[in-house]
Structures are given as structure tokens and as C-alpha cells.
Amino acid sequence: MRNHLRAVLVGCGEMSREWLRFLPEVEGIELVGLVDIREDSAKARAEEFQIADAVIGSDLKTVLGITRPDIVFDITVPEAHVDVTLEALSFGCHVLGEKPMADSMDNARRMVEAAQKADRIYAVIQNRRYDPRIRRLKEYLATGVAGLISTVNSDFYIGAHFGGFRDRMKHVLLLDMAIHTFDAARFLIQADPVSVFCRDWNPEGSWYDHGASAVALFEMSNGVVYTYRGSWCCEGLNTTWESDWRIQCANGCIAWDGGDVFRGQKVMAAGGFHSELESLALPDQLQPDKQGGHAGVVREFIDCIHTGKAPETICTDNIRSLAMVFSAIESSETRRWIEVRI
């Protein structure tokens, strides 16, 4: 394996700008190709970011044949992920793709199987796992300071005026955004989904065509109950993008606003109508083991290619977060409890 890995980036829409800003900060990558179904978009990104030597094209297979890369970064729209990933894996490339992993569970299973057959790493960008604040919170919860976790609630309320394809998507909140919060819930709870009851709808005043609000109730494999409430068309009193969290434990409660505010209380003495409580604060010495957002995910991905380790967001794990999304969608469409099937 070369010390500097050759990479092709596929999908040169708006999200590619974020990637092309941070990729130069990641050591060990040589960007050798840019691909988009609209070749002019790929050319525009190459000019904008002064990528003079990259091969530009609209056909991934052709660009792979010319550049012979080690890695494909998939920044395409969700329905294109399966084709891009399968093509890259068949060429012998490792793949790191944007979320959601796929546009259906069947396609996700095909991608996992292909990665295993090719003996290549396929991982998904779940950049919020690499936020130092959520990693500090997870480490603090693991100390058992307030006892075992029993219930986790998250609220996500943001008025996001994207324009473009999201405005037309069915189940837009669940499919395009809730994956982040669902994955964060799995990370904090350290458990997998068992069943879900969900409803999504499009409230009055929404500028989306479908499903911009949702409520979901999950049963997790360790007995924890997880609830999600969210809206992408909430004007006013917005949460952070990381959601607002309340974690109820056996002997206390911890809250995180998704930003820099952590609050907590634990029982000091029970008895009477209210227990006597003591305030909790996250110790400053808790240092996150991983951080860096998008760049942090890419750095770990590159390291795992060299070492043979599995990245935290490898497809075999991330498909469990995706299953939460599609099971929630199925529940909303059928108005019944759904068993989460991986």
C-alpha cells in the first residue's frame, strides 16, 4: 500500500465544497480525480479549489481506469450511493461515503456484502460522532455516575431553508437528517434498536413537500427507551444541529444542549416527596479519544487502511443506524410498531 493514497471524489455538488476545504488538512491523500454526472460541475470544483492535476469526468468507471485510485469518496445524493459504492469496490477501492448509507435497506445489504467480498473497507461519514462534546458525554455516562441509563430523549428543531432536492424528498427529516441523531443515540446508549413506533408529517407552514416533522419511540437492545422529536421547518427557538438531549438514569439525570452546556443532578438522599439532589458537572480531565468532525472520520479511515483496523463508522455497524431510519419510515407509513431488521 502506498504511503500516499490516491483518491477520487465522486459528486461535486454543494457538499463537495466542505470536503475540498478540509481534505488538504488530512495527510496521506492525493486527490487524483473528480467525477460528477454534470462534468461542468467537476470542472468548476477543480478550478475553484485549484486542483490542477486531477482527472475530470462524468463516468466513474472511466476515471477509475485512468487514475487507479486506492480510495473513492462518495459525496453523491443518497439514491446514487449504491451504484458508486459497488463500482468502486469492484475496482478494488476502499470507500468512504456520505450519509445516509443507502436509499433502502436492500441496497445497504448489497453494499455491505460487496465490501466483505472485496475485502475492502466501506465506511460512512457520521461526522457528529467525532464531536469532542458528545464523546466526553459518552465517557462520563460510562462511569455510571448517575446509575444505569433507562431513558434517552432527543429534540431536534431547526428551520432549514435548503432549497434543491431536499425540498422534494419524501420523509425528508427521517431520511436525510435523523440518521445523525439516531446514530448519536446508538453511540450514547451503546445498544442497537429492537422496535419502533413513529409518525412523520408535514405541518402547516412547511416549505417542504413531505415529512418535515417526526416523532419516534424506540426500544433498544439493552432495555433503554429512546425517543426522538424533530422538525426541519421549525421557525424560532431552534436547537443546535446536535439536538437537545436528556438522559434519565437510575439515580439522576444528565442534559446536554448539543453545544457546550451540560447539566446534571444525582440523588444524594432519597425520602420524602422529592429526593435530595446534588449537581453534576463533566470533569475537565475527560478528553475525547476522537474528534475533528468530517476530517476526523477521514483520518481514522486512512489510518485503518494502513493498519487493517475497522473504523468506528464501518458499514457493518452503520447499517444498524440506517435500519432505525427505514424502520421508522415503515412505521409511519403503516401506523404500527415495527421490528427493526438489520
BASE-725243 format. One record per atom (N, C-alpha, C, CB): x, y, z. Coordinates in steps of 0.2 Angstrom, whole numbers, plus 5000, padded with zeros to 4 digits. Glycine has a CB too. Example, Ala and Ser with C-alpha at 12.3 -4.5 7.8 and 13.67 -1.06 7.14 Angstrom:
<lolums>
506649725039 506249785039 506649845039 505749785045 506449895035 506849955036 506450005039 507049975029 
</lolums>
This chain:
<lolums>
500449945000 500050005000 500450065000 499550005006 500350114996 500750174995 500650215002 500550214989 501150255004 501150295009 500550355008 501750335011 500650385002 500150425000 499550394996 500450484996 498950394998 498450354995 498150404990 497950335000 497950374984 497650414978 496950404979 497950384971 496550464978 495850464980 495550504974 495750504986 494950474973 494450504968 493850524972 494250454962 493650584971 493050614974 492450614969 493150684977 491850584971 491350574966 490750624969 491050504965 490450664965 489950704967 490150774969 489550674973 490050824964 490350894965 489850944966 490750904959 489350924970 488850974972 489051014978 488150934974 488551044981 488751094987 489151064992 488151124989 488951004994 489350964999 490050954998 489050905001 490250954991 490950934990 491350994992 491050924982 491151054992 491451114994 491751105001 491051174994 491351075006 491551065013 492151015012 491051035017 492050965009 492650915008 493250945005 492450855004 493250985000 493851004997 494151065001 493651034990 493751085006 494151135011 494551095016 493551175014 494251035018 494651005024 495150955021 494150975029 495050925015 495450875013 496250895013 495250845006 496450955011 497150965011 497450965018 497251035008 497050965023 497250965030 497450895032 496750995035 497150845028 497250775030 497850745026 496650725028 498350725030 498950705027 498850635024 499550695033 499250615019 499250555016 498750545010 499150505021 498450595008 497950585002 498250634996 497250605005 498150594991 498250634984 497650634980 498950604980 497350684979 496650694975 496850684968 496250754977 496650634965 496850624958 496250624953 497250554957 495650634955 495050634951 494450664954 494950564948 494050694950 493450724952 492950704947 493450804952 492350674949 491850644945 491150674947 491850574945 490750694942 490050714943 489750704936 490050794945 489050684937 488650674931 488650734926 487950644933 488750794930 488750854926 489550874926 488350914929 489850854920 490650864920 490850934922 490850844914 490350984920 490551054921 490551074929 490051104918 490151034933 490251044940 490951024943 489651004943 491150964940 491850944942 492350984940 491950874939 492351014934 492751064932 492751124936 492651084924 492151144938 492151204942 492451204949 491351224943 492351144952 492651124958 493451124958 492451064961 493651094952 494351094951 494651164950 494551054945 494351204947 494551274946 494551314953 494151314941 493951304956 493851344962 494351324968 493151324965 494551264968 495051244973 495751224970 494751174977 495851254964 496551244961 496851174961 496951294965 496451134959 496651064959 496851044951 496051014961 497451064950 497651064943 497751004940 498351104942 497950954943 498150884940 497650834941 498850864944 497050844943 496550794944 496250784937 496050814949 496050714936 495750694930 494950714931 495750614929 494650744927 493950764927 493550724923 493850844925 492950704925 492550664921 491850654923 492850594920 491350624919 490650614921 490550544922 490250644916 491050494920 490950424921 491450394926 491050394914 491250374931 491650344937 492150294934 491250324943 491850244931 492250184928 492850214924 491850134924 492750264920 493250284916 493850324920 492950334910 493550364924 494050394929 494450344933 493750444933 494150294936 494450244940 495050214935 493950194942 494850194929 495350164925 495950204923 495050144918 495850274923 496350314921 496850324928 496150384919 496550334933 496850364939 497150304944 496450404943 496850244943 497050194948 497050214955 497650164945 496550234958 496550254965 496450204970 495950304966 496650224976 496550174982 495950184985 497150184987 495650244985 495050264989 494550304984 495250314994 493950294985 493450334982 493050364988 492950294978 492950434988 492550474992 491850484988 492850544994 491350464991 490650464988 490250524991 490250394989 490150574988 489850634990 489150644986 490250694990 488950594983 488350594979 487750594983 488350534974 487150604979 486450604983 486350534985 485950634978 485950524990 485850454993 485650404988 485250454998 485250414983 485050364978 485650344973 484450384974 486150374973 486750364969 487250324973 487050424966 487250314980 487750284984 487850214982 487550294991 487350174981 487450104979 487850094973 486750064979 487650134968 488050124961 488750144962 487650154956 488850194965 489550224966 489950174970 489550294969 489650154976 490050114980 490150044977 489650104987 489750014974 489849944971 490349954965 489149914968 490350004961 490850014956 491550024959 490650074952 491550064964 492250074967 492550014970 492150134972 492049974974 492349914977 492549864972 491749884982 492149854966 492349804961 493049824958 491749804956 493249884959 493849914956 494449904961 493849984954 494249874967 494749864972 494849924977 495349844969 494449974977 494550034981 494150034988 494250094977 494450064992 494150074999 493650134998 494650085005 493150135001 492550185000 492350215007 491950154997 492350285007 492050325012 491550365009 492650365016 490950355011 490350395008 489950435013 489850345005 489650485010 489150525014 488550485017 488950585010 488250515022 487650485025 487050505020 487550495032 486450475021 486350405023 486750355019 485650395024 486850305022 487250245018 486950225012 487350185023 486250225011 485950205005 485250225005 485950125005 484850215000 484150244999 483750185001 484050264992 483950125003 483550075005 483950025009 483150034999 483649985013 484049935017 484249875012 483549905022 483849865007 484149815002 484749834999 483649794997 484849894997 485449924994 485949924999 485349994991 485849945005 486349945010 486649875011 486049975017 486249825011 486449755012 486949735007 485849705013 486749755000 487149734995 487849774995 486749764988 487849834998 488449864999 488949835004 488349945001 488649815010 488949785015 489249715012 488549765021 488849675009 489049615006 489649625001 488549575002 489649674997 490149684992 490749704995 489849744987 490749745000 491349765004 491749705007 491149825009 491349665010 491549605013 491849555008 491049565017 491549555002 491849504997 492449534994 491249494991 492449604993 493049634990 493649644995 492849704988 493449625002 493949635007 494249705007 494549585006 493749755007 493949825007 493549865012 493849855000 493849915015 493449955020 492949995016 493949995024 492349995019 491750035017 491550065023 491250005012 491550135024 491350165030 490950225028 491950195034 490550255033 490050305031 490250365036 489350285033 490150425033 490350485036 489750505042 490350555032 489950485048 489450505053 489950555058 489250445058 489950615055 490450665057 490350685065 490550725053 489650685066 489450705073 489750665079 488750715074 489950595077 490250555082 490950585084 490350485079 491250625080 491950655081 491850725083 492350645074 491350745086 491250805090 491550785097 490550825090 492050825100 492350815106 491850815112 492850855108 491250855111 490750865116 490350795118 490350925115 490150765112 489750705113 490250645115 489450685106 490850645114 491250595116 491450605123 491950595112 491550665126 491550675133 490950655137 491750755134 490350675134 489750655137 489750575138 489150675133 489850535132 489850465132 490350435137 490050435125 490950465138 491450445143 491150455150 492050475142 490850515151 490550525158 490050475160 490350595158 489550465155 489050415156 489250345158 488550415150 489850335154 490150265155 490350255163 490650255150 490550305166 490750305173 490250285178 491050375175 489550285176 489050265180 488850315185 489150205183 489050375184 489050425190 488350435192 489350495187 487850425188 487150435189 486750365189 486750485185 487150315188 486750245188 486650225181 486150245192 486350175180 486250145173 485750195169 485950075173 485850195163 485350235159 484750195158 485750255152 484150235158 483550205157 483150235151 483050205164 483250295151 482850335145 483250385142 482150365148 483250395136 483650445132 483150485128 484250425128 483050555128 482650595124 483050645120 482150625128 482950655114 483250705110 482750745106 483750675105 482850805106 482450855102 482850895097 482150905107 482650895091 482950925085 482450975082 483250875080 482551035083 482051085080 482451145076 481651115085 482551145070 482851195066 482451205060 483551165064 482451275058 482151295052 482651305046 481751365053 482751255042 483251245037 482951255030 483651175038 483151315027 482951335021 483551315016 482751405020 483551245014 484051225009 483851245002 484151155010 483251235000 483151234993 483451174989 483451294989 483251164983 483551104980 483251034981 484251094982 483550984981 483250914981 482950894988 483750864979 483150924993 482850915000 482150935000 483250945005 481950984997 481351014997 480850964994 481251084993 481050924990 480550874986 480550804989 480750874979 481050794994 481150724996 480550695001 481750715000 480350635000 479850605004 480250585011 479550545001 479950595016 480250585023 480850615024 480250505024 480850685022 481550715022 481850725028 481450785019 481550735034 481850735040 482150675042 481350765046 481750615042 481950555044 482550525040 481450505044 482550535033 482950505029 483650545028 482650495022 483550615028 484150655027 484550685033 483950705022 484150685039 484450715044 484450675051 484050785046 483850635052 483850605058 484350545059 483150565059 484650525053 485150475054 485750495058 485450465047 485850565059 486350595063 486150585070 486550665061 485550595072 485350595079 485250525081 484650635080 484950485077 484950415078 485550375079 484550375072 486050395075 486750365076 487050395083 487150385070 486950455084 487150485091 486850445097 487050555091 486250425096 485850395101 486150325102 485150385100 486350285097 486650225097 487350225101 486750195091 487650285099 488350295102 488350305109 488650355098 487850345112 487750365119 487450305123 487350425120 487050275120 486650215124 487050155123 485950205121 487450145118 487850085117 487450025116 488350075123 486950035112 486449975111 486149985104 485949975116 485849935101 485549935095 484849935095 485749875091 484449965090 483749965090 483449895090 483450005084 482849885093 482449825093 481749835089 482349805100 481449895091 480749905088 480649985088 480249865091 480150005084 480050075084 479350085082 480450115079 479050145085 478450175083 478550245081 477850165088 478350265075 478450335073 477950365069 479150325068 477950425069 477450465064 477850525061 476850485067 477950535055 478150595052 477550625048 478750585048 477650695048 477050735044 477350795042 476450745049 476950835038 477150895035 476750955038 477150905028 476950995043 476551035047 476351105043 476851055053 475851135045 475651195042 476251245042 475151235046 476351275037 476951325036 477551295033 477051355042 477651225032 478251195030 478351215022 478151125030 478951225021 479151235014 479451175010 479751295014 479351125014 479551055011 478951025008 479851005016 478950975004 478450945001 478150885005 478550914994 478650855009 478450795013 478850795020 478650735009 478450765025 478850745031 479350785034 479050675030 479250845035 479750885038 479750885046 479650955036 479250855049 479250845056 479150765058 478750885060 479450745064 479350675066 479350665073 479850635062 479050615076 479150585082 479250515082 478550605087 479750485086 479850415085 480050395092 480450405081 479850335094 479950295100 480250235099 479250285104 480950225101 481250165100 481350125107 481950175097 481350055106 481550005111 482249985109 481049945112 482749995114 483449975112 483649905115 483950025115 484149875113 484349805115 484549795122 484849785110 484649855125 484849845132 484249865137 485449885134 483649875134 483149895138 482949965139 483149865145 483450005136 483350085136 482850105131 484050115135 482450155133 481950185129 482250245126 481250195132 482150255120 482450315116 481950355112 483050295112 481850415114 481350455110 481650505106 480750485115 481350515100 481650575095 481050615094 481950545089 481150685094 480650735092 481050785087 480250765098 480750795082 481150835077 480750875072 481650805074 481050925070 480650965064 481251005060 480151015067 481151005054 481651045049 481251105047 481851005044 480651125049 480351185047 480051225053 479751165043 480451225059 480351255065 480651325065 480551215071 480251375064 480451445064 480451475071 480051485059 481051475074 481151505081 481251455086 480451535083 481651475091 481851435097 482151365095 481251415101 482651375090 482951325087 483451285092 483351345080 483551225091 484051185095 484751195091 483851115096 485251165094 485851155090 485751105085 486451145094 486251095080 486151045075 486250975078 486651055070 486550975084 486750915088 486150885092 487350915092 485550925092 484950915096 485050925103 484850835095 484550925107 484550945114 484350875117 483950995116 484750855122 484750785125 484550785132 485350755124 484150745135 484050725142 484150655143 483350755144 484550635147 484750565149 484550545156 485550545147 484050505156 483750485163 484150425165 483050485163 484450425171 484750365174 484450345180 485550385175 484650295183 484350265189 484350305195 484650195191 484950345195 485050395201 485150465199 485650365205 484950485194 485050555192 484850565185 485750575193 485050625182 484850645176 485350695173 484150685175 485550685167 486050725163 485750755157 486750685162 485950825156 485650855150 486250885146 485150905152 486150885140 486650915135 486250955130 487150865132 486451015129 486151055124 486351055117 486151135126 486851005116 487150995109 487751045108 486651005104 487751095112 488351135112 488851125117 488051205111 488951185121 489451175126 489151175133 489851235126 488451165134 488151175140 487951095142 487451215140 488251075148 488051015151 487751025158 488650965151 487250995160 486951005166 486750935169 486251045166 486850925176 486650855178 486450865186 487150815177 486150815188 485950805195 485950735197 485350845197 486150715203 486050645205 485850645212 486750605205 485550595214 485250585221 485750575226 484750525221 485750625231 486150615237 485750575243 486350685239 485150595244 484750555249 484050555247 484850595256 483750495247 483050485245 482650485251 482950415241 481950495250 481550505255 481150575254 481850505262 480550565257 480050625256 479850635249 480450695258 479450685247 479150695241 479750705235 478650755241 480250745237 480750755232 481450725235 480850825230 481850695231 482450675234 482950735235 482850615230 483450725239 483950775240 484450765234 484350775247 484650815230 484950815224 485650855224 484550835218 486150825221 486750865220 486950875213 487350815223 487150935211 487350955204 487950915202 487451025204 487950895195 488450865192 488750905187 488250795189 489450895186 489750935180 490250885177 490051005183 490350895170 490850855167 491550875169 490750855159 491950825171 492550845173 492950865167 492950785177 493450915169 493850945163 494350895161 494151005166 494550845165 495050805163 494850755158 495350775169 494150745157 493950695152 494050725145 493150685152 494550695142 494750715135 494550665130 495550725135 494250695124 493950645119 494550605116 493550685114 494350545114 494850505111 494850515103 494750425112 494350545101 494250555094 493950625093 493950505090 494150665088 493750725086 493950745079 493950785092 493650805077 493850835071 493350835066 494450795068 492750805067 492150815063 492350775056 491950885061 492150795051 492250765044 493050745044 492150815038 493450795045 494150775044 494350715049 494650835046 494050715055 494250665060 494050595057 493950675066 493450595054 493250525051 493750505046 492550535048 493950555041 494350535036 495050515038 494450595031 495350545044 495950525046 495950455049 496150575052 495450445053 495350375055 495250325050 494750365060 494950345044 494850295039 495550285035 494350335034 495950335034 496550325031 497050285036 496850395030 496950295042 497350255047 497150185047 497350285054 496550165046 496350095046 496550065040 495550095047 496550105034 496850065028 497550045029 496750115022 497950085032 498650065033 498750015039 499050125035 498250015044 498349965049 497949905049 498250005056 497449905045 496949845045 496449845050 497349785045 496449905054 495849905059 495249925056 496049955064 494649925059 494049945057 493850015060 493449885059 493650055055 493450125058 492850115062 493350175052 492650165066 492150165070 491450165066 492150225075 491450205060 490850205056 490850155050 490850275054 491150105051 491150055046 490450025044 491549985048 490350005038 489649995036 489349945040 489749975028 489649895042 489349835046 489049865053 489849785048 489249925055 488949955061 488450005059 489549985065 488650045054 488250105052 487550075049 488550145047 487550015046 486849995044 486349985049 486949925040 486549985056 486149975061 485850045063 486549955067 486150105061 485850165062 485350175056 486450225062 485550155050 485150165044 484550125045 485550145038 484550065049 483950025050 483450065054 484149965053 483750105059 483250145063 482850195058 483650185068 483150225053 482850265049 482250235045 483350295044 482450175042 481950145037 481450115041 482350095033 481550085047 481050055051 480550115054 481350025057 480850175055 480450225057 479950255052 480850285060 480250255045 479850275040 479250215039 480250275033 479450155039 478950105038 478450105044 479250035039 478650125050 478150135055 477650195054 478450145062 477950245051 477550305050 477050285044 477950365048 477250255039 476850235033 476250185035 477250205028 476450145040 475950085042 475550105048 476250025042 475750155052 475450175058 475450115063 474750195057 476050075063 476050015068 476850015071 475849955065 476849975076 477549955079 477949915073 477549915085 478549925073 478949895068 479549865071 479149935062 479749795070 480349765072 480849795068 480249695072 481449815071 482049845067 482449785064 482449885071 482449775058 482849715055 483449745051 482349685050 484049715053 484649735050 484749695044 485249725055 
</lolums>
